[in-house]
Amino acid sequence: MNKLGFWLVLAASLIATVGQILYKYSSESIAISFSGIFLNYYLIGGLFCYFLSAVLLITALKSLELSTAYPLFSLSYIFVAVASPFFFADDKINALKTAGILLIIAGAYFIGRQKK
């Protein structure tokens, strides 16, 4: 696997995680109106993170197969699950979430280890 592509996907995944956290913050303070949506800085920050993440992912796809890049991008699920309790008191990691995280890690590992 191309190392630059791997690092680009990892960076895209981390930036998408920040975007998800910003989306959650925006959902707690958003007013359902034109100005409420377009003046919500958390939402704007989340959208910017997703844009940047997409640019990195598209760049990574130049050197990685789509079937490799997207499962690696699923690491963002892990990052969100681990980061959420630090930002939101009601988010907890329980045994089922831990099992799911371990399965995602295993899948990303096996896909990342494929040799051509």
N, C-alpha and C positions, 0 to 999 in steps of 0.2 A: 504494500500500500504506500502511496505517496505520502511522505511525512508532512509536507507543507499542506496538502489537502486535509490531512487528519487534524492539524493544528487550526486550520481555518474553520473546520466543522466544530471543533471544540470551542473556539472563540465565539462562533455564531450561536452555539448552544448556551453559553454563559450569558451572552448579551440578550438572547431571547428570555432567559430566566429573569433578568433585571426587568425586561419588558412586562413579563407576567406579574411581577410584584408591583410594578407601577400601575398595571391595569386593575389589580385588586384595590390599591389605594384609591384609584380614580372612581371605582364603583362605590366606594364609601362616601364620596363627596360630590358625585356628579348630579347636576340638575338636568332634568330632561327638557332641555330647550336648546335652541340654536347656540345662544351665547354660553349656556352652561356646559355644552359639549366642547365647543371650540376654545373656551377659556380655561378648561381644566388642564392644568400643567402636568398632572400625573398622566393623564390620557395622552397628551402631546408627547411627553417623554417616553411612554410605552410604545407609541406608534413609531417614534424615531428609533428606538431600540430594535423594533421589528424590521424596520427598513434597513438598518445597518446589518442586522443578522442575515437578512435576505441577500444583501450584497456579498457578504462573506461566504454564505452558502453557495451562491451562484458561482463565485470565484473558485470555490473548492471543487465544484462539479466539473471544472475543466480538467482536473487531474484524478477524480475519483468516479467510480461507477455510482449511479443513482441508488442502486440496490445496496451499496455500502454506506454511502453518505447519510441517507435518511435514518437507518437504524442507529448510526452513531449520533445523529442529531437528537435521537430520543433520550440521550443523556440529560437533556434539559428537563425531562420529567423528574429525574433524580435530583437535580439541582434545585428545582422548585420545591420538591417534597422536603428536602433537607433545610433549605433556607426559610421556608414559610414559618416554622415555629419561632424563629428569631424576630420576625417582623409582625406576626399576628398571633396573639395569645391563645386564640381559640383553635389554632392549627396544631395538631399533635401527630407524632409518628407512633403508630401502634404496630402490633405484630404483622397484621395483614399488609400494611404499607411497607414494612421492612422486607417481607417476602417478595412483594412486587418489585421493590428497588433491587433486590438481589437478582431477580430474574432478568430485569432490564440490563443490569451490569453484565450478567453472563451472556446474554444475547449480543450486546455490543462488543464484548470481548471476542466471542467466536467469529463474528462477522469481521471485526478488525484484524483478526489473525489469518484470514484467508490468504492463501498464496496463489499466484497465477502460474 
